[in-house]
Each structure stands twice: as structure tokens, then as C-alpha cells.
């Protein structure tokens, strides 16, 4: 048996976002005790998932743990990546596959968000936070994102944490930022729930800048990036997929092959 790890990143039209993703993976690799580690993008960038898979095989891999670098479990994790993986793996029927989970809900994420806010200004009991997620029609995303907001509220002295979404779920970021602007809130922290920069981050910036905040304090916090705690959480997702206890992470190509292409 020769184990490999294939990291799957989303991809972006913004080159900086792709560079950040590759740099994130480069920081994870030394934490993972596997000799073959490759990366592929789902879309909009190279190397592709197929390129990364082939690179693992060319280096002698007999077992590949595929781990998506995603924050929450939605269509990319449940459908898009598995279908692409099934298409690619059909060319390598002797390779054994495991498929990991996104980062998901973890209490340490609230610690990262708190740190991002305190980097701007110490929290006050009358402060509020706007936690902005990508959004999805998948109810699991709203459930998990609401839980992350709840954990942040519980760990902080914030008066309120408002969770909202950029697309496909309610409440929308546009509605929430409009309501906050019309309110009397004086100290506001804006938290983009993204790992990297990209078009969504630029859209958040543009929307915020379209309002006149006067002498109120609106602190636009950094996205999560390669924070050590996030690296550690992701490393654990990788390790779980490699170890595959109780065969929990076995990937069955036949489940997706009929719809892959």
C-alpha cells in the first residue's frame, strides 16, 4: 500500500485566491505524514482534479485520500467534487479511494473570528458582528452556519451576531447591511466567512463602501486565511480521511459514475 493525499480547492478567477489556496496547502503538507501529496482545483484554475489524481498515481499511489478544502458542506462537497472524482477514478479502477469532509462546525472557528475582531478593536458589550457566508440552498449550510454564529455569540461579549448570506439563502447580506446602516448601532464588525480572497470578498467590500457610515465604527475584518487554528482543523480532516476508521470515508465510484458525465 502506498498512500497519497489529493487536496481539492474550489478555484477562482482571481489569481490571488488560487495562490492563497496553494500556499495554504503548502502549510498543511508538513503536518501530514504521507509521502505523496498533490493538489487539484474543481474549476477555474489548474491543476485540475484529474491532473492531481494522475500525479498521485504516477508517483506510485495505490490509495488516495481526497480532501476538499471547503468551509461548509453543500453542493460542491456533496455533488460536484464526487462526480468529477468518479469520472477521473473510472480510469484507475485499482486505486482505493477515501473522501473527506469539509471543515464544518468546530468551536475553534469562533476563536479565530474573535481574534480577527480584536485585531481591529477590542470588543465592547454594545458591539455587534455581521457574519457573512457564501450561501447555499442546502439546508445543512444554514444550519451549520447558524451554529457557528451561535458559538461566536456564546464565546464573546458581543450584543448580537447576525448571520447572513451572499447568495441562495436568507437573510441576505444586502438586507442585513441595509438594516444595520438604518439602525443606531455604533460599533459593527464585519466578518467575511471565507478562507481566501476572491470575487465574493470584492463584492462584500463594494457593498459596504456604497454606504456612508459617518462617525460610526465599522470594522471590516480579514477573511480566515491561513490561521494556525484553521490549518490544524483542516489537518485533522485530512488525517481522518487517511485513517478511515470504520470505513467511514470509503468513496464508492459507482454511486456517482452514472451521473459524472
N, C-alpha and C positions, 0 to 999 in steps of 0.2 A: 504493500500500500504506500502510495506517495500522495500526501495531502497538499492541496492548493486552496487559496482563498481568492475569490473574484469579487472585488468591490464594485458595486453598481451605483453610479451617481446619476442624477437626473439629466444634467446638461443644460446649457443656456446659450442664448445668442450673444450674451455679454461675455467676452473673453476673460475678463477679470474673475467672473464667477467660476468658470471652469478651472482657472489657475488656482483659485482658492480651494476648490474641491480636491484637486490633485495634491495640493500642499497639506490639506487635512489628512488625506490617506497616507501620505508620506510620514506623518507624525504618528499614525496608528501602527504602521508596519513593524517598527521595532518592539512594540508591545505584544505582538502576536508571534508565538513560537511555531511558525510554519515557514518552510523554506521557499515555497512558490507563492508569490502574492502579485496579482495583476489587477488592473482597473479597466472598467468599460463604462461608457455613457449610454443611457437609454435613448437619448435623442439629442439632436442639435450640436453634437460635438464628437470628436474622435479621441481615443479609440472607441469603437463600438463594443457592445456586449459580445458580439461574435469574435471581434479581434482579441478581446481579453480572454475569452474562453479558449480560443485556439492557442494563445500564448501559454496558457497553463498546460494544455495537452502537449505542446511542442517541448515543454520542459520536463515532461515525463509524468505529469499528474495522472493518478488513477481515481482520485476522489477530489471533488471540488465543492467547497462551501461558498455559496453565493450569498452575499450580504448587501442589502440595499441601504444606501446612505440617505435615509428619509426620516423626517421627524415623526410623522403620523401614518397610520395605516389607512390608505384609501386606494383608489383605482390603480395607481402606479404599482403599489405593492401587491395588490390582490389580483390584478389582471394583466397590466401592460408588461411588467418585467417577467412574470411567469410565462406568458405567451411567447415573448421573444426568446426566453431561455429554452422553452420546449422546442422552438424552431431550430435553434442552434444545436441543442443537445441531440436532436434526432440524427445528426451527422456523426455522433460519437456514442453509439449505443452501449459501449462497455464502460463508460465513465459513470461513477456513482456520484449522485448529487445530493446536497442538502441545501435548503433555502432558509435564510434567516428572517428575522423580524425587524421592522423599523425601530427607531429609538423609543417611541411610545411615551408612556407616562412613567416618570421617575421623579422622586421627591428632590433629587439633586438639581433638577432643572430650575426649581424655584430659587435655589441658592444662586444659580448663575444669573437669573433675572434680577434678583436683589442686588447682586454685585454690579450689574450693568447700570441700575438706577443710582446706586450710591456713588458710582464714578462721576455722575453728573452733579448730584446734590444730595445731601443727607435727607432721608425720608422724614416727613412730618406727619402727624396724626390726621391732618386735614388734606393730605395729598391723595390723588387718585392715579391709577395706572390704566392705560388702554393697551391691552394685549391683542396684537393684530396677527391673525393666522391667514394662511393661504386660502383655506376654504375648500369645501367639497360637498357634494350631495350625499355622500356616505354618512349615515348617522353615527358611525363609530368615531368619525373625526370630531364632530361636535361634542360627543360625549367625552372623549379623551381631552379635548382642548378645554372644555369647561372644568374638568377635574384639575388640569394644570393651573388654571386661573384660581380655582378654589385653594389649591395648595399654596400658591403665592400669597393669596389673601391671608391664609392662616399663619404663614411664616413672617409676615410683615406687619408694620404698624399702619398700613395704608387704610384710608377710609373706605376705599372701594377699588376693586379690579374689574374693569369692563372688558369682556372678551368679545371680539368681533372678527369679521372675515372679509377678505378682499373679493372673493367670488363664491357663488353657488351655495351660500348658507347665510342665515340671519342670526344676529343683526349684522348689517353690512358696516364696513369701516366708514363709508361715506356718511351713513346716517348717524353713526356714533360721533364722529368728529364734528359734524354739524351741530348735534345736540350739545356737545361739550363746549363748543365755541359760543353757543347761545346761553350757556349756564354762567354761574358765578364762580366756577372752580378757578382757583388761583395758581395751584401748583400741580402740574399734569406731567406724567411720564408716559412717553410713547414707546412701546416695546414691540419692534417687528419680530415676530416669531419665525425667523428664517435662519438657516445656517450661514448662507452666503449672500453676497450682493446679487443684483440681477434686475430684471425689468420690474418685478414686484416691489422691490425696495425703492427703485426710482419712482414708481407710481405713488408709493406712500409719501415720499419726500415732496413730490409735486402737489399732492392734495393738501398737505399740511401748510405748504408755503402759499397756497392760494387764499389763506385766511390771515387777517390782521389780528394778532394776539395782543396787541397793545403792550401794557406793562405787566401782563400775566407771564408766569414762568411755565413754558412748555419745553420739557427736556426730551429731545429726540435721542433715545438710547441706541447703542450699537446693536446690530444683529448678533446672534450667538457666536458665530465664528469658531475658531479652534480653541475654545476654552478648555482647560485641562479636565474639568469635570465632564464635559461633553465627550471629549476624547476617551475618557475612561468608560463612560456608559456605552459608547459605541464599541469599544474594545471588548466589553463583556458580551455584547450581542454577537460579535464575531466568534468569541470563544464558545458560546452556547451552540452556535451553528456547527462549529468544528467538532465539538464533543458529541453532539447529537444524542444526548441521554434519552433513553426510552424511545428512540427513533422518532422523536417529536418533529424533527426538521427534515425528514426524508422528502425529497422532491420527486413526484411521480410524473414523468413526462407525458404519459398517456392522458392525464387529466386535462392537459392544455393543448396537446398536439393537434386535436381536431379543429381547434379554432385559431391556431397560431398564425396560419397563413392560408 
